Amino acid sequence: MGPAEDVAADVEIVKARAESAGLHLQPRKSRFYMPRHHPASIAAIKSVLPDAVRETANTGMTVLGTLIGRHEWMKKQLNDKAKHIAGKLNDMLTTGVSLQALLTAMQYVPSLINHLYTLPPSLTSGLSELLNRACKDTFVKAFFAKVNLSAPAGAEGHDVTLEQLLEARIFTRANTGGVGLHDLVERGPVAYVCNMAKLATRYPRVFDRLLEDASRAADFEVHVQRAGFQMATVKDAATQRPAEIIALRSKAVLDDLMAKCALDLQQAYLASCEWGVSTVLTMRGRDRLRRLSDTTFAIAVVSMMGFGLHELINVKPTDKYATLSHVWVEKSGYNANGQSCRIDLHCRNY
């Protein structure tokens, strides 16, 4: 991994060491990836690997999710994708919501989020905010507003049932590792830092080369700060598992994250009151849904990666408005497999 000339030099070194050991190196199915066409680079590779297959990738190269390539090209592609998603979401707001439209939107957003994690924040902050607004408007307010939950099955306006809506909403957040509706802004920098820490351990040469570039080093520091780490902590954590790295985030950052989760839940409750939703679901794990009574509102138990917290939020509504009665956080550890505990979000009527 690196400039073509360096790769060619590495191949020559490997060949020389093989010959000194009495071995003959003859790669038959070598393959190399280039983010763009460049005659000189192609010639350098062909000189040492004449039978290699060249594959060009306009999206740039990634190592453990960290992009090494053409940032501006990726930024344009992501922005185009975001406009496409925004257009679909706007159509859904004006024409109503079908189950197929919901599933289509769910297919786009997670893949786009995964791409965003590989880019520096200076290129993605605006797009992250756009996606957060789109998710929030779509999966909370717009769906509650457009779906006629009282219509009989099969009737016009009954394209998405409440069960389908909440199941999709919870699974979307769980599958993207999100917490509430703020996951893209909050989790992106953490994912980037974890990738860089793994990169430092497994590919130290690539890691060092990345940080030799002043702009990349600055982006890395921005990610670290936004994720709530200190630089020394990240360097010390380079050999640890991602969950352990995340556990090293400051308490202030985690408290702020959980406060946003509480606000999220409150807004979802208000949306349900505004549009007459009285019966909802709770999720006790990712494979079982259970209906609660009409007097109870709960969105519960989303399995998260990396957050060793347990959160319980009680909300006592007054008419159509609700205030948080109390919030407490209980720290929790990880099991032998490095899996994090769950976060329970509860909102109840009394």
C-alpha positions in Angstrom: 0.0 0.0 0.0 1.4 3.4 -1.0 2.8 5.1 -4.1 3.4 2.8 -7.0 7.1 3.3 -6.9 7.2 2.2 -3.3 5.1 -0.9 -4.0 7.5 -1.8 -6.9 10.5 -1.3 -4.6 8.9 -3.6 -1.9 8.3 -6.3 -4.5 12.0 -6.1 -5.5 13.0 -6.5 -1.9 10.8 -9.5 -1.4 12.2 -11.1 -4.6 15.8 -10.5 -3.4 15.1 -12.0 0.0 13.5 -15.0 -1.6 16.5 -15.6 -4.0 18.9 -15.3 -1.0 17.0 -18.1 0.6 17.2 -20.2 -2.5 13.6 -19.6 -3.4 12.1 -18.5 -6.7 9.3 -16.0 -6.4 6.9 -16.2 -9.3 3.6 -14.5 -8.6 0.9 -15.8 -10.9 -2.2 -14.0 -9.8 -1.0 -10.6 -8.6 -3.5 -7.8 -8.5 -3.0 -4.2 -7.7 -5.5 -1.3 -7.2 -5.0 2.2 -8.3 -7.3 5.2 -7.5 -6.6 6.7 -10.9 -4.8 6.1 -14.2 -1.2 7.2 -14.3 1.1 5.9 -17.0 4.3 6.2 -14.9 2.8 4.4 -12.0 1.4 1.6 -14.2 4.8 1.2 -15.8 6.5 1.0 -12.4 4.2 -1.9 -11.3 4.4 -3.7 -14.6 8.2 -3.7 -14.5 8.2 -5.9 -11.4 4.8 -7.7 -11.8 4.4 -8.1 -15.6 1.5 -10.5 -15.3 -0.4 -8.6 -12.6 -4.0 -7.5 -13.2 -4.6 -3.8 -12.8 -7.9 -2.6 -11.3 -8.6 1.0 -11.1 -11.0 2.3 -8.4 -12.2 5.9 -8.7 -13.5 5.8 -5.2 -10.0 5.6 -3.8 -8.4 2.9 -1.7 -9.3 2.1 1.9 -7.5 0.4 4.6 -9.7 -0.7 7.5 -12.2 1.8 6.4 -9.8 4.7 6.2 -9.8 6.3 2.8 -6.5 6.7 1.0 -7.2 8.4 -2.3 -9.2 11.1 -4.0 -11.1 13.0 -1.3 -12.7 15.6 -3.6 -14.0 12.9 -6.0 -15.5 11.0 -3.1 -17.0 14.2 -1.7 -18.8 14.9 -5.0 -20.1 11.3 -5.2 -21.4 11.5 -1.6 -23.1 14.8 -2.2 -24.8 13.5 -5.3 -26.0 10.5 -3.4 -27.2 12.8 -0.6 -29.2 14.9 -3.1 -30.7 11.7 -4.5 -31.7 10.6 -1.0 -33.1 14.0 -0.1 -35.2 13.9 -3.3 -36.7 10.6 -2.4 -37.4 11.7 1.1 -39.1 14.9 -0.2 -41.3 12.8 -2.5 -42.2 10.6 0.5 -43.3 13.7 2.5 -45.6 15.0 -0.3 -47.1 11.8 -1.7 -47.3 9.6 1.4 -45.2 6.7 2.6 -45.4 3.2 1.2 -43.6 0.2 2.7 -41.5 -0.1 -0.4 -40.4 3.5 -0.2 -39.5 3.0 3.4 -37.4 0.0 2.6 -35.7 1.8 -0.3 -34.7 4.7 2.0 -33.4 2.3 4.5 -31.1 0.7 1.9 -29.5 4.0 1.0 -28.8 5.6 4.3 -26.6 2.9 6.1 -24.3 2.4 3.0 -23.9 6.2 2.8 -23.1 6.4 6.5 -20.4 3.7 6.1 -18.8 5.8 3.3 -18.9 8.9 5.5 -16.9 7.2 8.2 -13.9 6.9 5.8 -13.7 10.6 5.1 -12.3 13.5 7.1 -14.9 15.7 8.9 -13.9 18.8 6.9 -15.5 17.1 3.9 -18.6 15.6 5.5 -19.9 17.8 8.3 -22.6 19.4 6.1 -23.6 16.0 4.6 -23.8 14.5 8.1 -26.2 17.2 9.2 -28.3 16.8 6.1 -28.7 13.1 6.7 -29.5 13.6 10.4 -32.3 16.0 9.5 -33.5 13.6 6.8 -33.6 10.7 9.2 -35.3 12.8 11.9 -37.9 14.3 9.7 -38.7 11.0 7.9 -38.7 8.4 10.7 -40.3 10.5 13.4 -42.5 13.4 12.3 -43.2 12.6 8.6 -44.1 8.9 9.1 -46.4 9.7 12.0 -48.0 12.4 10.0 -48.6 10.6 6.7 -49.5 7.1 7.8 -53.2 6.7 8.5 -52.9 4.3 11.4 -56.7 4.1 12.0 -57.5 3.0 8.4 -58.4 -0.7 7.9 -55.7 -2.9 6.4 -55.5 -2.6 2.7 -57.2 0.8 2.7 -55.7 3.9 1.0 -53.3 5.6 3.3 -52.6 2.4 5.3 -49.3 1.5 3.4 -47.2 1.2 6.6 -48.6 -0.2 9.9 -47.4 1.2 13.2 -45.7 -2.1 13.9 -43.7 -1.9 10.6 -42.8 1.7 11.2 -41.4 1.2 14.7 -39.7 -2.1 13.8 -38.0 -0.4 10.9 -37.1 2.6 12.9 -35.4 0.6 15.7 -33.7 -1.8 13.3 -32.3 1.1 11.3 -30.7 2.6 14.4 -29.5 -0.7 15.7 -28.0 -1.8 12.3 -26.0 1.5 11.9 -24.8 1.4 15.5 -26.6 4.6 16.2 -27.9 6.0 19.4 -31.0 8.0 19.0 -31.1 10.2 15.9 -27.8 11.8 16.4 -25.6 8.8 15.6 -24.1 10.0 12.3 -22.5 13.1 13.9 -21.7 11.4 17.1 -20.4 8.1 16.0 -18.6 9.0 12.8 -15.5 10.5 14.6 -15.4 7.5 17.0 -15.4 5.0 14.1 -12.7 7.0 12.4 -10.5 7.0 15.5 -11.0 3.3 16.0 -10.0 2.7 12.4 -6.9 4.8 12.7 -5.9 3.0 15.9 -6.3 -0.4 14.2 -4.4 1.0 11.2 -1.5 2.0 13.5 -1.3 -1.5 14.8 -1.7 -3.5 11.6 -0.3 -1.2 9.0 2.1 1.1 10.8 3.8 2.2 7.6 0.6 3.3 6.0 -0.5 5.0 9.3 2.8 7.0 9.5 2.5 8.0 5.9 -1.1 9.2 6.4 -0.1 11.4 9.3 2.9 12.8 7.4 0.4 14.8 5.3 -0.4 17.9 7.3 -4.1 18.0 6.2 -4.7 14.4 7.1 -3.0 14.9 10.5 -5.2 17.9 11.1 -8.3 15.9 10.2 -7.3 13.1 12.5 -6.9 15.6 15.4 -10.3 17.0 14.6 -11.9 13.6 14.7 -10.1 12.8 18.0 -11.4 16.0 19.6 -15.0 15.6 18.3 -15.0 12.0 19.6 -14.0 13.2 23.1 -10.5 11.6 23.2 -7.1 13.0 23.9 -4.3 12.3 21.5 -2.2 10.5 24.0 -5.2 8.3 24.9 -5.7 7.3 21.3 -2.0 6.5 20.8 -2.0 4.4 24.0 -5.2 2.6 22.9 -3.8 1.6 19.5 -3.5 -2.1 20.5 -6.9 -2.3 22.2 -10.3 -3.4 20.8 -12.6 -0.8 19.4 -15.1 -1.2 22.2 -12.3 -0.6 24.7 -11.1 2.5 22.8 -14.6 3.9 22.9 -14.8 3.2 26.6 -11.9 5.6 27.0 -14.1 8.6 25.9 -14.5 11.3 28.6 -17.5 11.1 30.9 -18.6 14.6 29.7 -18.8 13.4 26.1 -20.9 10.3 27.2 -23.2 12.4 29.4 -23.8 14.8 26.5 -24.6 11.9 24.2 -27.1 10.5 26.6 -28.7 13.9 27.1 -29.3 14.0 23.3 -30.8 10.5 23.5 -33.2 11.7 26.1 -34.2 14.7 24.0 -34.7 12.3 21.0 -37.0 10.1 23.0 -39.0 13.1 24.2 -39.4 14.4 20.7 -40.6 11.0 19.5 -43.1 11.0 22.3 -44.4 14.4 21.4 -44.7 13.4 17.8 -46.8 10.3 18.8 -49.1 12.5 20.9 -49.5 15.1 18.1 -50.6 12.5 15.6 -52.7 10.4 17.9 -50.5 7.4 18.3 -51.6 5.7 21.5 -50.3 2.1 21.2 -46.7 1.5 20.4 -44.1 -1.3 20.8 -41.2 -2.1 22.9 -38.2 -4.1 21.6 -36.8 -6.7 24.0 -33.9 -7.7 21.8 -33.6 -7.6 18.1 -35.8 -10.7 17.4 -38.9 -10.1 19.5 -41.5 -7.3 19.6 -44.2 -7.0 22.2 -47.3 -4.7 22.3 -47.8 -2.6 25.4 -51.0 -1.1 26.8 -52.5 2.1 25.4 -51.3 4.1 28.3 -47.6 3.2 27.8 -45.1 4.7 25.4 -41.8 2.9 25.1 -39.0 2.5 22.6 -36.6 0.2 24.3 -33.4 -1.9 24.1 -31.3 -1.1 21.2 -28.1 -3.1 21.0 -25.2 -0.7 20.5 -21.6 -1.2 19.8 -19.1 0.4 22.0 -21.1 2.2 24.7 -20.9 0.6 28.1 -23.9 2.3 29.5 -27.4 1.5 30.6 -29.9 4.4 30.3 -33.4 4.5 31.8 -35.5 7.6 31.0 -39.0 8.1 32.5 -41.2 10.7 31.0 -44.4 12.0 32.6 -46.5 13.7 30.0 -48.9 16.6 30.7 -51.5 16.8 27.9 -49.4 16.8 24.7 -46.2 17.9 26.3 -43.7 15.9 28.4 -40.8 16.7 30.6 -38.0 14.4 31.7 -38.6 13.4 35.3 -35.2 11.9 35.9 -32.3 10.4 34.1 -29.5 8.2 35.5 -26.6 6.4 33.9 -25.2 3.2 35.2 -21.7 2.2 33.9 -21.4 -1.4 32.7 -18.5 -3.5 31.4 -18.0 -5.8 28.5 -18.3 -9.6 28.2 -15.5 -12.0 27.3 -16.1 -11.5 23.6 -15.7 -7.7 23.9 -19.4 -7.1 23.2 -20.9 -4.0 24.8 -24.0 -4.0 27.0 -27.4 -2.6 25.9 -28.9 0.8 26.2 -32.6 0.8 27.3 -34.7 3.8 26.5 -38.0 3.9 28.2 -40.8 6.5 28.1 -43.8 5.8 30.2 -47.2 7.2 31.1 -48.3 7.0 34.7 
